Amino acid sequence: MSSTPRPPLDRAALGRALTRIANAGSRAALSELIDPPVRGARRIGLTGAPGTGKSTLVRCLARASLAQGRRVGVLAVDPSSPHSHGAILGDRIRMGDVATHPEFFFRSLASRSAHDGLADNLASILCAMEHHGFDDLFIETVGVGQAEFGVGALVDCVVLVLMPESGDQVQAMKAGVVEIAGVIVVNKADLPGARRIAAEVQDVLARRRGEAGRWAPPVILASQDDAASQQAVAQAIDAHFVWHRGRDDDVARRQARAAYHVQSVLHRRIEELLTELPSPVLDSPLRELYREVVTRLSADLDASPSSQRRNSRA
């Protein structure tokens, strides 16, 4: 956390900026890519099936960060309505008392066309929030009942949240989600079967142990009414960041994040372009079709306001 004074958090201005970014079509998003600041926030992603208590855990973690004088932002990805295509926005209620803290900002995002538990333009939204001086950014994925790997490219620490009777999640771990998890939480630990699930997870981790020096995700039993267990989760996240600092892998993580950012926007724009192309173009040889798509992508960038500003200064 920076020791220099920073301006108060202007929620209204930030809210307007995020609305513009969230609602931007792929063409606008492609032409107005936002670079992150030199000093970024700690990004923590929480993923897991619906009903595991991710929102409650986020609230507890946010409260702990606020108590340390940190500026905290929470982005909760909600499933889009099939009718309005907007978010359900139910998580705002569960933020409780932290919602009114002057250094706290919460935003629900509709998943819209995203298929990886995230939301359209989320990478740009995160960069925009970092420019407002946040210390911690929590991203809660939509929770589709299986591992969501996309969040691993955008955050520094992934918290996988399980609960008793999470057999499907343990199976998903065997398929590879353990590779991106920094902390594993068996939530609602007061329910029967919690210790059994924790033991199964630890068994999976033991059988997948990698090279020496690799981070070993701790498995933590947590409960809403157990403050000590919530503190243990926060401490495990802190430990993961300390481990990262000792590895000197900032360049690789920054490059992976940039690649995901551009890829996500390009993927949406190419999908749109292919639906816009006239039938004769789609029937042309593949090399010509490829060349037409690339040409139109280049035209998007040349027509962008930022490109026009650069050309006017040249």
Backbone bond lengths (Angstrom), bond angles and torsions (degrees), N, CA, C in turn:
res aa  C-N    CA-C-N  psi(-1)  N-CA   C-N-CA  omega(-1)  CA-C   N-CA-C  phi
1 M - - - 1.458 - - 1.517 109.70 -
2 S 1.344 116.56 134.96 1.454 120.76 -177.35 1.516 110.68 -69.95
3 S 1.369 116.25 142.23 1.452 121.35 179.30 1.523 111.82 -89.99
4 T 1.342 117.69 -10.51 1.454 120.92 179.81 1.518 110.01 -81.87
5 P 1.363 116.81 147.05 1.465 119.48 179.81 1.529 110.88 -61.27
6 R 1.281 116.62 146.71 1.459 120.87 177.47 1.520 108.67 -129.63
7 P 1.310 118.11 153.40 1.467 120.10 -178.99 1.519 110.62 -65.90
8 P 1.335 116.91 155.01 1.467 119.94 178.02 1.531 110.57 -59.74
9 L 1.297 115.29 153.32 1.461 121.11 179.34 1.527 109.55 -72.76
10 D 1.318 116.47 117.52 1.464 122.11 178.15 1.525 107.91 -91.37
11 R 1.319 116.40 91.56 1.468 121.02 -175.40 1.516 112.05 -63.07
12 A 1.339 116.32 -39.02 1.463 119.41 -177.17 1.525 110.71 -64.16
13 A 1.331 116.44 -46.70 1.464 119.77 179.98 1.521 111.34 -64.71
14 L 1.331 116.31 -42.22 1.461 119.69 178.60 1.516 110.63 -64.16
15 G 1.328 116.77 -42.04 1.460 120.34 179.47 1.513 112.02 -59.70
16 R 1.341 116.60 -42.28 1.467 120.03 179.18 1.528 111.09 -65.13
17 A 1.334 115.69 -41.71 1.468 119.75 179.85 1.524 110.95 -62.97
18 L 1.335 116.71 -43.00 1.466 119.59 -178.37 1.522 111.27 -68.87
19 T 1.328 117.24 -34.78 1.459 120.03 177.19 1.522 110.48 -62.35
20 R 1.340 116.15 -43.22 1.463 119.93 179.26 1.529 110.86 -62.68
21 I 1.328 116.24 -43.05 1.463 119.44 -179.06 1.531 110.88 -68.80
22 A 1.333 116.48 -44.44 1.466 120.29 -177.51 1.523 111.92 -63.01
23 N 1.324 117.05 -33.96 1.461 121.22 -176.65 1.523 113.07 -89.73
24 A 1.330 117.73 -3.22 1.463 120.71 -177.76 1.520 110.22 -66.93
25 G 1.301 115.59 133.01 1.449 119.89 172.71 1.509 110.64 -68.75
26 S 1.309 116.97 172.09 1.460 119.76 -175.06 1.523 111.89 -64.11
27 R 1.335 117.59 -32.91 1.460 119.55 -179.78 1.520 110.57 -66.38
28 A 1.333 116.15 -45.14 1.461 119.87 178.25 1.523 110.69 -66.02
29 A 1.337 116.79 -40.04 1.465 120.28 -179.96 1.525 111.16 -64.56
30 L 1.325 116.41 -36.81 1.458 120.72 -179.63 1.526 111.01 -69.11
31 S 1.339 116.80 -36.53 1.461 120.19 -175.81 1.522 112.66 -83.79
32 E 1.336 117.12 -15.00 1.459 120.00 -177.06 1.531 111.18 -125.87
33 L 1.325 116.84 47.92 1.456 120.55 177.70 1.530 109.91 -61.84
34 I 1.339 116.16 136.05 1.461 121.94 -175.92 1.524 109.09 -103.45
35 D 1.325 116.57 124.38 1.459 120.54 176.57 1.519 109.69 -82.89
36 P 1.328 118.02 143.72 1.468 120.35 178.32 1.518 110.65 -72.52
37 P 1.338 117.69 157.84 1.462 120.02 176.11 1.521 110.66 -72.68
38 V 1.327 116.05 168.23 1.469 120.55 178.53 1.521 109.84 -60.97
39 R 1.334 116.16 -44.92 1.462 120.55 177.66 1.525 108.67 -99.53
40 G 1.309 115.93 109.02 1.448 120.17 -179.47 1.520 112.21 -96.06
41 A 1.320 115.62 173.32 1.462 121.84 177.63 1.528 109.80 -85.12
42 R 1.315 115.14 163.12 1.470 119.25 166.99 1.525 106.31 -74.88
43 R 1.310 116.67 122.92 1.466 121.09 -179.42 1.522 109.52 -104.58
44 I 1.322 115.95 122.44 1.467 121.84 -179.39 1.526 108.77 -122.55
45 G 1.311 117.34 121.37 1.457 121.49 178.95 1.517 110.86 -104.64
46 L 1.326 116.20 137.09 1.461 121.71 176.37 1.515 108.52 -116.63
47 T 1.320 115.76 124.90 1.448 120.73 -179.45 1.517 109.80 -133.35
48 G 1.310 115.52 160.26 1.459 121.28 -177.19 1.516 109.61 152.18
49 A 1.299 116.16 168.14 1.463 121.33 -176.08 1.525 111.47 -66.39
50 P 1.337 117.78 157.74 1.468 120.58 175.19 1.526 110.73 -58.54
51 G 1.326 115.23 142.64 1.462 119.80 176.78 1.509 115.42 89.01
52 T 1.335 117.47 0.94 1.464 118.91 -179.06 1.523 112.75 -82.32
53 G 1.324 117.20 -7.78 1.464 120.13 178.71 1.505 114.15 91.74
54 K 1.331 117.26 28.76 1.470 120.48 -179.24 1.525 111.20 -61.38
55 S 1.334 117.40 -43.98 1.468 120.40 -176.80 1.520 111.80 -63.82
56 T 1.318 116.51 -41.35 1.461 120.06 178.44 1.520 110.67 -64.23
57 L 1.322 116.49 -40.52 1.461 120.17 178.77 1.525 110.77 -66.43
58 V 1.329 117.52 -40.20 1.464 120.68 177.46 1.524 110.44 -60.01
59 R 1.321 116.77 -43.43 1.466 120.32 179.76 1.521 110.76 -60.06
60 C 1.312 117.16 -42.85 1.470 121.05 179.80 1.529 110.95 -65.32
61 L 1.323 116.78 -42.37 1.457 120.41 179.73 1.526 111.10 -67.90
62 A 1.328 116.71 -38.81 1.466 120.56 178.11 1.524 110.53 -64.11
63 R 1.318 116.70 -41.17 1.465 120.19 179.14 1.525 110.43 -61.75
64 A 1.318 117.06 -41.25 1.462 120.54 179.44 1.525 111.41 -64.69
65 S 1.335 117.45 -40.19 1.464 120.56 178.41 1.527 111.13 -67.36
66 L 1.326 117.33 -41.12 1.465 120.89 179.11 1.524 110.95 -62.66
67 A 1.325 116.25 -36.07 1.467 120.58 179.44 1.524 111.56 -64.88
68 Q 1.341 117.08 -20.70 1.468 121.73 178.15 1.529 111.67 -92.94
69 G 1.330 117.36 7.61 1.455 121.07 178.93 1.507 114.56 81.14
70 R 1.312 117.50 19.57 1.448 121.91 -178.08 1.524 110.61 -92.16
71 R 1.314 116.33 150.34 1.472 121.97 173.08 1.519 107.90 -88.93
72 V 1.328 116.56 126.73 1.461 121.15 -168.56 1.527 110.67 -123.82
73 G 1.312 115.60 133.16 1.455 121.54 173.53 1.514 110.42 -122.18
74 V 1.326 116.35 142.81 1.466 122.11 178.00 1.524 108.56 -125.98
75 L 1.319 115.80 126.37 1.456 122.19 173.79 1.521 107.91 -114.74
76 A 1.325 115.97 116.14 1.462 121.02 -179.10 1.521 108.97 -109.96
77 V 1.328 116.44 118.06 1.458 120.95 -179.32 1.524 108.43 -87.63
78 D 1.324 115.22 120.08 1.467 121.60 179.86 1.519 109.67 -105.53
79 P 1.327 117.50 150.28 1.477 118.81 174.76 1.519 110.19 -64.12
80 S 1.322 116.46 140.19 1.459 120.97 -178.86 1.520 110.61 -75.53
81 S 1.316 114.98 144.11 1.462 120.79 173.99 1.526 109.20 -68.68
82 P 1.326 118.36 134.57 1.464 119.45 178.60 1.525 112.50 -68.38
83 H 1.343 117.21 -14.73 1.464 120.91 -178.36 1.520 111.92 -98.30
84 S 1.350 117.82 -53.19 1.458 121.29 -176.62 1.516 113.06 -93.70
85 H 1.362 116.72 -16.41 1.470 123.45 -175.93 1.528 111.90 64.33
86 G 1.311 117.35 14.86 1.448 121.61 176.29 1.510 110.51 -97.96
87 A 1.346 116.28 173.47 1.460 120.88 -178.98 1.515 110.44 -85.30
88 I 1.322 115.58 154.53 1.456 121.24 178.50 1.526 110.89 -71.25
89 L 1.327 117.99 -30.17 1.464 124.57 174.45 1.523 113.73 64.36
90 G 1.322 117.06 28.50 1.454 118.97 -178.63 1.510 114.63 -77.33
91 D 1.332 118.30 -23.10 1.457 120.84 -175.26 1.519 113.24 -69.01
92 R 1.332 118.19 -24.01 1.457 120.68 -178.86 1.530 110.57 -56.91
93 I 1.319 116.80 -38.62 1.462 121.06 -178.52 1.516 110.46 -63.61
94 R 1.339 117.11 -37.36 1.451 120.76 -174.92 1.533 113.62 -77.75
95 M 1.331 118.07 -4.84 1.466 120.01 176.76 1.520 111.07 -72.74
96 G 1.332 118.06 -21.38 1.459 121.92 172.62 1.509 113.90 58.10
97 D 1.347 116.10 -133.56 1.456 121.95 -170.80 1.526 113.80 -68.18
98 V 1.327 119.22 -24.99 1.459 119.73 -177.51 1.528 111.77 -71.60
99 A 1.328 117.68 -17.17 1.462 121.03 -173.93 1.522 112.60 -62.42
100 T 1.336 118.08 -26.23 1.465 120.78 -177.54 1.525 113.25 -95.24
101 H 1.311 118.15 -0.49 1.468 120.59 -179.79 1.529 109.56 -64.98
102 P 1.336 119.91 135.09 1.461 121.80 -176.69 1.523 114.75 -64.32
103 E 1.335 117.73 -19.30 1.466 121.25 -179.93 1.524 111.94 -104.20
104 F 1.332 116.29 18.83 1.472 121.00 -178.40 1.521 109.45 -119.15
105 F 1.335 114.91 139.27 1.464 120.41 176.64 1.515 108.48 -136.79
106 F 1.337 116.01 134.03 1.462 121.43 -179.61 1.520 109.09 -125.47
107 R 1.317 115.29 141.16 1.463 119.92 176.30 1.520 110.00 -145.75
108 S 1.329 116.36 129.10 1.462 121.35 170.79 1.518 108.74 -90.61
109 L 1.309 116.15 141.21 1.452 122.02 179.87 1.522 109.94 -126.90
110 A 1.320 116.50 136.80 1.459 120.17 174.90 1.523 109.75 -77.02
111 S 1.319 116.54 138.07 1.463 119.91 -179.86 1.524 111.54 -66.96
112 R 1.326 117.38 -32.13 1.462 123.60 177.15 1.527 111.59 51.57
113 S 1.333 117.73 -121.23 1.466 119.50 -173.76 1.523 113.29 -87.52
114 A 1.340 117.42 -4.93 1.466 119.79 -178.42 1.528 110.29 -68.10
115 H 1.321 115.14 142.62 1.467 120.18 -176.83 1.519 112.97 -118.81
116 D 1.338 117.58 12.19 1.455 120.23 -176.20 1.524 112.29 -119.56
117 G 1.341 116.71 26.54 1.459 120.60 179.31 1.509 113.42 80.91
118 L 1.343 117.00 2.82 1.454 121.15 -178.23 1.528 109.18 -110.62
119 A 1.338 117.12 -158.05 1.456 121.44 -176.62 1.513 109.61 -135.23
120 D 1.335 116.22 156.71 1.455 120.73 176.72 1.532 110.04 -58.12
121 N 1.320 115.98 137.81 1.467 123.29 175.67 1.529 113.40 63.26
122 L 1.328 118.05 19.92 1.465 120.43 -178.25 1.531 111.34 -62.49
123 A 1.318 117.76 -36.82 1.463 119.87 -179.44 1.526 110.96 -61.83
124 S 1.335 117.43 -41.89 1.460 120.75 177.68 1.520 111.46 -69.20
125 I 1.323 117.31 -35.47 1.465 120.98 178.00 1.526 110.03 -62.66
126 L 1.324 117.15 -42.98 1.455 120.82 179.07 1.526 111.13 -62.88
127 C 1.327 116.64 -43.16 1.462 119.84 178.61 1.524 110.91 -62.64
128 A 1.326 116.96 -41.00 1.463 120.56 179.08 1.522 111.28 -62.89
129 M 1.327 117.28 -39.90 1.458 120.34 179.28 1.521 110.80 -67.35
130 E 1.314 117.17 -36.50 1.464 119.45 178.49 1.526 111.29 -62.79
131 H 1.321 117.25 -30.36 1.464 120.55 177.51 1.532 111.49 -71.85
132 H 1.326 118.17 -9.16 1.466 122.16 176.20 1.532 111.65 -100.62
133 G 1.318 117.30 16.46 1.456 121.07 169.72 1.511 116.63 77.96
134 F 1.315 118.69 26.98 1.468 119.90 177.77 1.519 110.25 -74.07
135 D 1.333 115.28 142.70 1.458 121.52 176.27 1.522 111.24 -92.18
136 D 1.328 116.92 -41.02 1.462 122.56 179.89 1.522 109.25 -127.05
137 L 1.322 116.19 131.69 1.459 122.09 174.43 1.522 108.47 -122.82
138 F 1.326 115.88 120.74 1.460 121.72 178.12 1.525 108.57 -103.84
139 I 1.332 116.08 130.09 1.458 121.37 178.29 1.520 108.02 -117.69
140 E 1.319 116.04 116.61 1.462 121.03 178.22 1.520 108.73 -100.81
141 T 1.327 116.78 116.54 1.459 120.25 -177.72 1.523 110.29 -72.66
142 V 1.332 114.87 166.86 1.454 119.92 -174.55 1.528 111.52 -65.24
143 G 1.324 117.63 -30.76 1.466 119.98 -179.87 1.510 111.29 79.49
144 V 1.331 116.83 88.43 1.459 120.73 -176.23 1.526 112.02 -103.95
145 G 1.326 115.57 8.46 1.455 118.73 178.10 1.505 113.90 88.29
146 Q 1.329 117.88 5.17 1.454 121.39 176.21 1.519 108.71 -148.67
147 A 1.306 116.25 173.09 1.466 120.00 -176.72 1.517 110.73 -61.03
148 E 1.315 116.23 136.68 1.460 122.05 177.81 1.524 107.20 -115.52
149 F 1.312 116.54 104.45 1.454 121.21 -170.40 1.522 112.85 -83.47
150 G 1.335 118.07 -20.87 1.452 120.22 -176.37 1.508 113.36 -57.88
151 V 1.328 116.68 -38.22 1.457 120.13 -176.83 1.525 111.53 -62.04
152 G 1.321 117.85 -26.65 1.453 120.81 -178.80 1.518 113.29 -62.55
153 A 1.352 116.98 -26.48 1.459 120.13 179.81 1.519 112.50 -81.03
154 L 1.332 117.86 -18.25 1.459 121.48 -173.22 1.521 113.90 -103.34
155 V 1.324 118.04 -15.37 1.465 120.53 -174.29 1.521 110.57 -120.70
156 D 1.331 114.41 168.94 1.459 121.15 178.66 1.522 112.08 -92.71
157 C 1.322 116.31 -28.22 1.464 121.07 -178.24 1.522 108.88 -141.40
158 V 1.323 116.52 125.98 1.465 122.03 176.85 1.525 108.85 -102.06
159 V 1.330 115.89 126.67 1.459 122.19 175.50 1.517 107.34 -105.43
160 L 1.325 116.52 113.48 1.460 121.56 177.58 1.522 108.37 -90.53
161 V 1.319 117.37 120.67 1.459 122.72 -175.59 1.526 108.95 -105.78
162 L 1.317 115.53 120.49 1.456 123.39 177.25 1.523 109.19 -115.87
163 M 1.308 116.27 175.41 1.460 120.91 174.31 1.523 107.92 -152.33
164 P 1.323 118.41 165.98 1.464 119.58 176.98 1.525 111.49 -51.82
165 E 1.310 116.04 145.77 1.463 123.37 -175.31 1.521 111.50 69.08
166 S 1.348 116.82 31.68 1.463 121.25 178.95 1.520 111.10 -98.81
167 G 1.302 116.97 44.30 1.455 120.13 -178.29 1.511 113.38 -58.25
168 D 1.363 116.96 -36.66 1.460 119.55 179.95 1.523 110.94 -65.90
169 Q 1.330 116.60 -33.88 1.449 119.48 179.01 1.526 111.24 -70.23
170 V 1.323 117.15 -36.66 1.459 119.73 177.60 1.529 109.51 -64.61
171 Q 1.332 116.62 -38.77 1.457 119.77 176.01 1.520 111.10 -63.01
172 A 1.344 116.37 -39.46 1.465 120.33 178.42 1.519 110.50 -63.39
173 M 1.330 116.01 -37.07 1.457 119.44 178.06 1.518 110.38 -60.61
174 K 1.310 116.62 -39.97 1.456 119.73 179.56 1.521 110.82 -63.74
175 A 1.363 116.27 -24.41 1.454 120.53 -179.82 1.513 112.37 -83.83
176 G 1.356 118.16 -7.46 1.445 118.29 172.63 1.507 118.25 133.64
177 V 1.346 120.32 -5.33 1.461 119.90 -178.19 1.518 111.80 -64.35
178 V 1.324 116.44 -22.44 1.462 120.08 178.30 1.520 111.06 -61.16
179 E 1.339 116.61 -21.56 1.455 120.15 -178.81 1.530 112.10 -68.11
180 I 1.325 118.50 -24.27 1.463 119.99 -178.19 1.520 112.51 -109.91
181 A 1.317 119.06 -8.83 1.469 121.15 -177.03 1.521 110.48 -77.02
182 G 1.340 115.58 128.66 1.451 120.74 174.09 1.513 112.11 -94.88
183 V 1.341 115.78 -31.57 1.462 122.98 178.47 1.526 107.38 -141.41
184 I 1.312 116.40 138.16 1.467 121.16 177.47 1.520 108.45 -118.58
185 V 1.327 115.58 124.76 1.460 121.57 -177.07 1.524 109.31 -116.10
186 V 1.321 116.31 123.72 1.454 120.86 169.05 1.527 105.67 -93.42
187 N 1.317 115.54 99.93 1.457 122.03 -173.65 1.525 110.77 -85.18
188 K 1.333 115.05 168.15 1.470 121.37 -177.60 1.526 109.69 55.05
189 A 1.338 114.03 46.78 1.461 120.24 -173.29 1.515 113.36 -68.23
190 D 1.343 117.05 -9.23 1.457 119.57 177.13 1.526 111.79 -79.15
191 L 1.323 118.07 -7.32 1.459 121.64 178.96 1.528 110.21 -85.87
192 P 1.338 116.66 152.24 1.471 119.84 179.05 1.529 111.32 -61.07
193 G 1.290 116.50 142.91 1.459 121.76 176.40 1.507 114.75 93.88
194 A 1.345 118.39 -5.00 1.465 120.63 -176.63 1.528 111.41 -62.40
195 R 1.318 116.45 -46.57 1.466 119.36 -178.20 1.526 111.21 -66.52
196 R 1.304 116.87 -32.45 1.464 119.22 177.86 1.527 110.56 -65.92
197 I 1.336 117.03 -43.64 1.458 120.56 178.51 1.527 109.96 -62.32
198 A 1.345 116.35 -43.38 1.462 120.03 179.18 1.529 110.78 -59.93
199 A 1.328 116.82 -40.99 1.467 120.73 179.53 1.530 110.81 -65.21
200 E 1.353 116.76 -39.71 1.462 120.27 178.53 1.529 110.90 -63.77
201 V 1.329 115.63 -41.75 1.458 119.96 179.84 1.531 110.08 -64.26
202 Q 1.319 117.08 -45.00 1.458 120.55 179.25 1.523 111.27 -62.00
203 D 1.329 116.40 -33.54 1.461 119.90 176.93 1.526 110.68 -66.66
204 V 1.340 116.70 -41.87 1.468 120.47 176.69 1.523 110.26 -60.47
205 L 1.330 116.56 -44.98 1.464 121.01 -179.06 1.534 110.97 -62.80
206 A 1.322 116.08 -41.06 1.467 120.14 -178.72 1.524 111.02 -63.51
207 R 1.333 116.72 -37.14 1.466 119.97 -178.11 1.531 112.30 -79.40
208 R 1.347 117.16 -15.30 1.459 120.59 -179.12 1.530 111.49 -109.16
209 R 1.324 116.82 15.93 1.461 120.37 -177.29 1.522 110.07 -58.57
210 G 1.340 115.04 128.96 1.462 120.70 -175.51 1.509 112.78 -97.17
211 E 1.335 114.75 -149.18 1.453 119.99 -175.02 1.518 111.57 -70.13
212 A 1.320 115.89 162.06 1.459 121.59 178.73 1.523 110.14 -61.82
213 G 1.327 116.21 140.83 1.447 121.27 179.92 1.506 114.08 89.18
214 R 1.325 117.06 -7.22 1.461 120.58 178.84 1.514 109.73 -75.77
215 W 1.335 116.18 144.46 1.455 120.95 -179.82 1.522 110.21 -64.46
216 A 1.326 116.40 132.25 1.464 122.37 175.88 1.523 108.29 -104.66
217 P 1.330 119.25 109.13 1.463 121.13 -177.00 1.527 111.86 -60.82
218 P 1.328 117.85 124.23 1.467 118.90 175.24 1.524 110.30 -71.81
219 V 1.310 116.01 148.15 1.467 122.03 176.54 1.518 107.34 -108.37
220 I 1.323 116.66 116.46 1.464 121.74 -171.96 1.516 110.36 -118.39
221 L 1.314 116.23 128.47 1.463 122.20 172.32 1.527 108.12 -83.71
222 A 1.317 117.47 124.10 1.464 121.17 -175.41 1.520 110.52 -133.73
223 S 1.333 114.24 156.16 1.462 121.13 179.17 1.518 108.76 -148.43
224 Q 1.309 116.11 148.10 1.460 121.51 -179.23 1.519 112.18 -57.86
225 D 1.315 116.98 -34.42 1.463 121.63 -176.00 1.524 113.40 -94.01
226 D 1.312 117.25 5.95 1.463 121.16 -178.14 1.523 108.62 -113.95
227 A 1.332 116.44 95.33 1.463 120.81 -177.24 1.520 111.90 -61.80
228 A 1.321 117.27 -34.84 1.466 120.48 -179.09 1.527 111.03 -64.01
229 S 1.318 117.35 -37.82 1.464 119.72 179.94 1.525 111.12 -69.99
230 Q 1.330 117.09 -36.10 1.462 120.73 176.70 1.535 110.54 -65.72
231 Q 1.334 115.64 -39.37 1.460 119.77 176.87 1.522 110.47 -64.19
232 A 1.322 116.50 -35.96 1.466 120.26 179.03 1.523 110.96 -63.75
233 V 1.335 117.20 -37.25 1.467 120.46 177.41 1.524 109.83 -64.90
234 A 1.348 117.04 -46.34 1.466 121.10 179.15 1.521 111.01 -60.04
235 Q 1.319 117.37 -40.94 1.465 121.10 179.78 1.531 110.99 -67.72
236 A 1.320 116.95 -35.74 1.464 120.16 178.22 1.528 110.48 -65.97
237 I 1.334 117.49 -39.23 1.463 121.14 176.42 1.522 110.12 -63.50
238 D 1.335 116.53 -44.58 1.470 120.51 177.56 1.531 110.55 -58.52
239 A 1.328 116.33 -43.32 1.463 120.63 -179.53 1.530 111.13 -62.62
240 H 1.324 115.98 -36.96 1.468 120.12 179.03 1.523 110.61 -64.60
241 F 1.330 117.81 -39.00 1.462 120.91 177.82 1.526 110.91 -67.99
242 V 1.325 117.15 -38.87 1.462 120.41 176.64 1.523 109.97 -61.52
243 W 1.315 117.33 -42.82 1.467 122.08 178.60 1.530 110.43 -61.03
244 H 1.352 116.29 -43.06 1.460 120.22 179.04 1.530 111.25 -60.27
245 R 1.329 116.47 -42.69 1.459 119.73 -178.22 1.527 111.40 -61.43
246 G 1.307 116.26 -30.04 1.456 119.82 179.88 1.517 114.21 -81.17
247 R 1.319 117.13 -9.05 1.468 120.28 -176.53 1.528 113.22 -95.28
248 D 1.324 117.58 -17.40 1.459 121.12 178.83 1.531 110.73 57.68
249 D 1.344 116.75 45.80 1.465 120.71 179.49 1.525 111.84 -111.31
250 D 1.344 116.34 24.30 1.458 120.14 -178.44 1.520 112.31 -60.71
251 V 1.323 117.05 -39.06 1.460 120.46 -177.87 1.519 110.54 -62.78
252 A 1.331 117.02 -47.05 1.464 120.60 -178.85 1.526 111.06 -63.09
253 R 1.334 116.51 -41.58 1.466 118.96 179.34 1.523 111.29 -67.08
254 R 1.337 116.77 -40.29 1.457 120.16 179.39 1.530 110.68 -63.72
255 Q 1.328 117.02 -40.35 1.457 120.19 179.73 1.525 111.68 -67.88
256 A 1.341 116.87 -39.93 1.462 120.19 178.22 1.522 110.75 -64.14
257 R 1.330 115.92 -38.38 1.466 120.56 179.50 1.527 110.96 -66.24
258 A 1.348 116.25 -42.66 1.464 120.48 179.00 1.525 110.65 -64.83
259 A 1.335 116.48 -40.04 1.465 120.15 179.86 1.524 110.82 -63.25
260 Y 1.349 116.76 -43.18 1.467 119.60 178.60 1.521 110.65 -63.79
261 H 1.341 116.00 -41.11 1.465 121.20 -178.66 1.528 110.71 -57.05
262 V 1.318 116.17 -53.19 1.465 120.37 -177.90 1.525 110.80 -68.34
263 Q 1.329 116.93 -41.29 1.465 120.37 -178.30 1.520 111.48 -61.67
264 S 1.331 117.83 -40.70 1.458 120.45 -177.49 1.520 111.38 -65.28
265 V 1.343 116.52 -39.18 1.461 119.85 179.20 1.526 110.43 -71.68
266 L 1.329 116.72 -44.35 1.461 120.07 179.28 1.526 111.58 -60.90
267 H 1.318 116.80 -40.26 1.465 120.34 -178.91 1.526 110.57 -59.53
268 R 1.344 116.09 -45.75 1.470 119.45 179.04 1.520 111.10 -64.64
269 R 1.343 116.93 -43.59 1.459 119.51 -177.04 1.517 111.65 -66.78
270 I 1.318 118.11 -39.82 1.461 120.68 179.41 1.520 110.58 -65.13
271 E 1.336 117.36 -39.74 1.467 119.90 175.98 1.524 110.89 -57.78
272 E 1.349 116.33 -44.06 1.458 120.20 179.59 1.526 111.38 -65.90
273 L 1.331 116.81 -43.98 1.454 120.37 -179.28 1.526 111.58 -59.70
274 L 1.305 116.56 -41.28 1.466 119.63 -178.47 1.525 112.05 -66.13
275 T 1.329 116.63 -29.08 1.473 118.88 175.71 1.531 111.68 -80.27
276 E 1.337 117.62 -20.84 1.466 121.44 -178.96 1.527 112.82 -87.05
277 L 1.308 117.60 -22.50 1.460 120.62 -175.43 1.530 110.98 -65.73
278 P 1.323 117.06 139.23 1.470 119.59 176.84 1.525 111.10 -67.38
279 S 1.298 115.78 156.66 1.460 121.59 -175.91 1.526 113.65 -56.24
280 P 1.353 119.94 -42.22 1.483 118.80 179.46 1.520 113.07 -59.42
281 V 1.335 117.11 -34.83 1.468 119.63 179.55 1.523 110.22 -68.24
282 L 1.322 116.46 -40.06 1.462 120.25 178.96 1.523 111.93 -66.06
283 D 1.338 116.64 -24.43 1.458 120.85 178.18 1.525 112.80 -87.56
284 S 1.313 117.67 -2.76 1.461 120.73 -178.27 1.530 110.07 -76.54
285 P 1.332 117.97 166.43 1.476 120.14 177.35 1.524 110.90 -55.82
286 L 1.317 116.05 150.56 1.463 120.67 -173.70 1.522 112.11 -59.35
287 R 1.321 118.35 -37.09 1.463 120.04 179.25 1.523 111.10 -62.27
288 E 1.326 116.83 -39.59 1.457 120.52 178.51 1.529 111.03 -69.86
289 L 1.324 116.05 -38.08 1.454 119.97 177.72 1.526 110.12 -63.53
290 Y 1.324 116.21 -43.73 1.463 120.89 177.84 1.526 110.40 -60.83
291 R 1.340 116.47 -45.20 1.459 120.76 -179.07 1.531 110.94 -62.58
292 E 1.325 117.68 -37.41 1.466 121.05 179.45 1.524 111.07 -66.21
293 V 1.329 117.09 -41.45 1.471 120.50 178.95 1.524 110.08 -64.44
294 V 1.334 117.55 -44.76 1.462 120.83 180.00 1.526 110.47 -63.55
295 T 1.315 116.94 -40.02 1.469 120.64 179.05 1.514 110.99 -61.46
296 R 1.324 116.78 -42.62 1.463 120.19 -179.35 1.525 111.35 -70.27
297 L 1.321 117.10 -34.65 1.464 119.68 175.10 1.527 110.51 -63.39
298 S 1.332 116.40 -42.06 1.458 119.98 178.91 1.522 110.98 -64.34
299 A 1.329 116.23 -37.29 1.458 119.96 178.38 1.526 110.99 -64.61
300 D 1.340 116.94 -35.78 1.469 120.35 176.73 1.518 110.66 -58.32
301 L 1.339 115.89 -46.24 1.459 120.22 -177.99 1.523 111.65 -68.60
302 D 1.347 117.43 -40.09 1.462 120.55 -178.69 1.528 111.46 -66.63
303 A 1.346 116.33 -28.48 1.464 120.31 -177.89 1.517 112.88 -89.84
304 S 1.338 117.30 -1.98 1.464 119.89 -176.54 1.519 110.82 -71.02
305 P 1.351 117.52 149.66 1.466 120.69 177.93 1.521 113.10 -57.02
306 S 1.344 117.21 -39.27 1.463 119.35 -179.01 1.522 111.19 -65.64
307 S 1.350 116.99 -37.71 1.459 120.41 178.64 1.516 110.62 -67.66
308 Q 1.345 116.47 -39.98 1.458 120.07 179.60 1.523 110.58 -65.96
309 R 1.335 117.31 -36.38 1.459 119.53 177.58 1.524 111.42 -65.38
310 R 1.352 116.25 -40.24 1.460 119.76 177.91 1.519 111.27 -63.22
311 N 1.360 116.03 -41.01 1.463 120.12 -178.61 1.533 110.53 -67.35
312 S 1.329 117.42 -35.25 1.458 119.90 -178.65 1.520 111.84 -70.08
313 R 1.364 116.48 -25.47 1.461 119.90 179.00 1.516 112.37 -84.67
314 A 1.353 115.42 -17.66 1.465 119.10 -176.98 1.537 111.37 -72.33
